[in-house]
Amino acid sequence: MEGAVLRPWDVLGLIFYGLSLQEILTVIPSVCKSWGKAVAEHGLKDIDIIEWGKSRTTDHVDRMLQMLITRSSNSLRKLSVSGISDDLIFSFIANHASNLETLWLPIGKMSSSIVEQVAWKLSTVINLDLSYCVNIKAPALEAIGKHCKSLKELHRLTYPPHNMKNEKCENEIHAIVTTMPKLKHLELSYMVLSSECANQILSGCPELQCFDVRRCFKVTLEVDIVNGKKFPGLTIFVPPPIDHMRRRRRSLLLW
């Protein structure tokens, strides 16, 4: 009995990370109560159901997400789920985010207004992915920046340029520059981003270590910026030169 009390459950919890979602939910809790408790405290700190959700309906994903978050007993550190259906699900996530550090919600259908309303509940988030969340607008990003003071990484990929107006992009960039100065990693692929906006980010986010603007075909940066002379320690991923793209397209047509 004494050995059981002193058993290193933290180590046991780490083992659970290598198990499938089904094993964590069904097999481990059936072994004994102590293992079930260890799963709740350790196995569900990191919830990633993006791959699992690809073959499921939105309703199925939402139900699974609610069950997993409830079982995590507010110990959740990382959450990755694609395509959440509405504001209610986003609010549910925010209500259980007291210890959340990584939040990836690509293709989420939540509204910009709900993000503004509950952003204060996400204050511990340091890594955020809002890629392809078409309802999100600049005020939501501004609210996140104001409340998530420790935010270090933001992924905001969008659909190809014809689906996003230039003004919307400029407003989002302004929100990022004015409220997220401590960003170290910023990914903005496919934004209708001007060179001026890109330079504003470089000036307003001095701690950047990685700036990804691939497929932002309007962006042209100085050579000294791209080769790292102007901002040492910063890695920039830029779109290829227009001439290079034309030559490549021509070679593919000839092939």
C-alpha positions in Angstrom: 0.0 0.0 0.0 2.8 2.3 0.9 4.4 1.7 -2.5 1.2 2.6 -4.2 0.9 5.9 -2.4 4.4 6.9 -3.4 4.2 5.6 -7.0 5.3 8.3 -9.5 2.0 9.0 -11.3 3.6 11.8 -13.2 5.8 9.3 -15.0 2.8 7.0 -15.6 1.0 10.0 -17.0 3.7 10.6 -19.5 3.3 7.0 -20.8 -0.3 7.7 -21.6 0.8 10.3 -24.2 1.8 7.4 -26.5 -1.6 5.8 -26.5 -4.5 6.3 -28.9 -7.5 8.4 -28.0 -9.7 5.3 -27.8 -7.2 3.5 -25.4 -7.0 6.6 -23.1 -10.8 6.8 -22.9 -11.8 3.1 -22.6 -8.9 0.8 -21.7 -6.9 2.7 -19.2 -9.8 3.8 -16.9 -11.0 0.2 -16.7 -7.7 -1.1 -15.2 -8.3 0.5 -11.8 -9.5 3.8 -10.2 -5.9 5.1 -9.7 -5.2 4.7 -13.4 -8.4 6.4 -14.3 -7.4 9.3 -12.1 -4.0 9.4 -13.7 -5.6 9.6 -17.1 -7.8 12.5 -16.0 -4.9 14.4 -14.5 -2.2 13.7 -17.1 -3.5 11.9 -20.2 -6.0 14.7 -21.0 -3.7 17.7 -20.5 -3.0 17.5 -24.2 -6.0 17.0 -26.4 -5.4 16.8 -30.2 -8.4 15.5 -32.2 -7.7 17.2 -35.5 -6.8 14.0 -37.3 -9.5 12.0 -35.5 -12.1 14.6 -36.5 -11.4 14.5 -40.2 -13.7 11.4 -40.7 -16.3 12.6 -38.2 -19.3 14.9 -38.4 -19.2 18.3 -36.8 -21.7 17.2 -34.1 -19.6 14.2 -33.3 -16.5 16.3 -32.9 -18.3 18.8 -30.7 -19.6 16.0 -28.4 -16.2 14.4 -28.1 -14.6 17.7 -27.4 -17.0 18.5 -24.6 -16.5 15.1 -23.1 -12.7 15.3 -23.2 -12.6 18.8 -21.8 -14.9 17.9 -19.0 -12.8 14.8 -18.1 -9.7 16.9 -18.1 -10.8 18.6 -14.8 -9.4 22.0 -15.8 -5.9 20.5 -16.2 -5.9 21.2 -20.0 -2.7 22.6 -21.3 -3.0 22.1 -25.1 -6.1 21.8 -27.3 -6.1 21.2 -31.0 -9.4 20.7 -32.8 -10.6 21.6 -36.3 -13.9 23.1 -37.4 -15.7 23.8 -34.1 -19.3 24.5 -35.0 -20.4 27.6 -33.2 -20.1 30.2 -30.4 -21.4 27.8 -27.7 -18.5 25.4 -28.2 -16.0 28.3 -28.2 -17.5 29.6 -25.0 -17.3 26.1 -23.5 -13.6 26.0 -24.4 -12.9 29.4 -22.9 -14.7 28.4 -19.7 -12.2 25.6 -19.2 -9.1 27.5 -20.3 -7.7 28.5 -16.9 -4.4 26.6 -17.6 -4.5 26.5 -21.4 -1.3 27.4 -23.1 -1.7 26.1 -26.7 -5.0 26.6 -28.6 -5.3 25.5 -32.2 -8.8 26.0 -33.7 -8.3 26.0 -37.5 -11.5 26.3 -39.7 -13.5 27.3 -36.6 -16.9 28.7 -37.2 -17.2 30.8 -34.1 -18.0 34.5 -34.5 -15.7 37.4 -34.1 -18.0 38.9 -31.4 -17.8 35.8 -29.1 -14.0 35.9 -29.3 -14.1 39.5 -28.2 -16.4 38.7 -25.3 -14.4 35.8 -23.8 -10.9 36.7 -24.8 -10.1 37.6 -21.2 -10.6 33.9 -20.3 -7.7 33.0 -22.6 -5.1 35.0 -20.8 -2.7 32.0 -20.3 -2.5 31.2 -24.0 0.9 31.5 -25.6 0.4 29.6 -28.9 -2.7 30.3 -31.0 -3.9 29.1 -34.3 -6.9 30.8 -35.9 -6.2 29.7 -39.5 -9.1 29.7 -42.0 -11.5 31.0 -39.3 -13.4 33.2 -41.8 -15.6 34.9 -39.3 -12.7 36.3 -37.2 -12.1 40.1 -37.7 -9.6 42.6 -36.4 -11.5 43.4 -33.2 -11.2 39.8 -32.1 -7.5 39.8 -32.7 -7.2 43.0 -30.8 -9.1 41.6 -27.8 -6.8 38.5 -27.9 -3.7 40.7 -28.0 -4.9 42.9 -25.1 -5.7 39.9 -22.8 -3.2 37.3 -23.9 -0.1 39.2 -22.7 2.1 36.1 -23.0 1.2 35.3 -26.6 4.3 34.2 -28.4 3.0 32.4 -31.5 0.1 33.2 -33.9 -1.0 31.3 -37.0 -3.5 33.2 -39.1 -3.5 31.5 -42.5 -6.3 32.5 -44.8 -7.9 31.1 -47.9 -6.5 32.3 -51.3 -6.6 36.1 -51.7 -9.8 36.4 -53.7 -11.7 35.5 -50.6 -10.3 38.2 -48.4 -10.4 42.0 -48.9 -7.3 44.1 -48.6 -8.9 46.4 -46.0 -9.7 43.4 -43.8 -6.1 42.3 -43.9 -4.8 45.8 -43.1 -7.1 46.0 -40.1 -5.9 42.6 -38.8 -2.2 43.6 -39.2 -2.9 46.8 -37.3 -4.4 44.8 -34.5 -1.4 42.4 -34.4 1.2 45.2 -34.4 -0.5 47.3 -31.7 -1.4 44.5 -29.3 1.0 41.6 -29.8 4.6 43.1 -29.5 6.0 40.0 -27.9 5.3 37.6 -30.7 8.2 35.3 -31.7 6.5 33.3 -34.4 3.9 34.8 -36.9 2.4 32.9 -39.9 0.2 34.8 -42.4 0.2 32.7 -45.6 -2.3 33.8 -48.3 -3.1 37.2 -46.7 -3.5 40.1 -49.2 -0.5 41.6 -47.4 1.3 44.6 -48.7 5.0 45.3 -48.3 4.2 48.2 -46.1 2.1 46.0 -43.7 5.0 43.5 -43.6 7.4 46.2 -42.6 5.0 47.4 -39.9 5.0 44.0 -38.4 8.8 43.8 -38.4 8.9 47.2 -36.6 6.1 46.6 -34.2 7.1 43.0 -33.2 10.8 43.3 -32.4 11.0 39.9 -30.7 10.0 38.0 -33.9 12.2 35.0 -34.6 10.1 33.5 -37.4 7.9 35.5 -39.9 6.2 33.4 -42.5 4.5 35.3 -45.4 4.7 32.6 -48.1 2.0 32.9 -50.7 1.6 36.6 -49.8 2.5 37.5 -53.3 2.3 41.3 -52.9 5.1 41.3 -50.3 8.5 42.5 -51.4 11.1 43.0 -48.7 14.5 44.6 -48.8 17.4 42.2 -49.5 19.0 43.1 -46.1 15.8 42.0 -44.4 15.5 38.7 -46.2 19.1 37.7 -45.8 19.1 38.5 -42.1 21.4 41.5 -42.0 18.9 44.0 -40.8 17.2 41.7 -38.3 19.7 39.2 -37.0 18.1 36.1 -35.5 15.0 36.5 -37.6 14.0 33.8 -40.1 11.7 35.1 -42.9 9.8 32.9 -45.3 8.8 35.0 -48.3 7.1 34.3 -51.6 9.4 33.5 -54.6 10.1 36.4 -57.0 7.5 36.9 -59.7 10.0 36.2 -62.5 10.8 32.9 -60.8 7.1 32.0 -60.6 6.6 32.8 -64.3 9.6 30.7 -65.4 8.3 27.8 -63.3 4.8 28.1 -64.7 6.2 28.2 -68.2 8.4 25.1 -67.6 5.4 23.2 -66.3 3.3 24.1 -69.4 6.1 23.0 -71.7 6.5 19.8 -69.8 
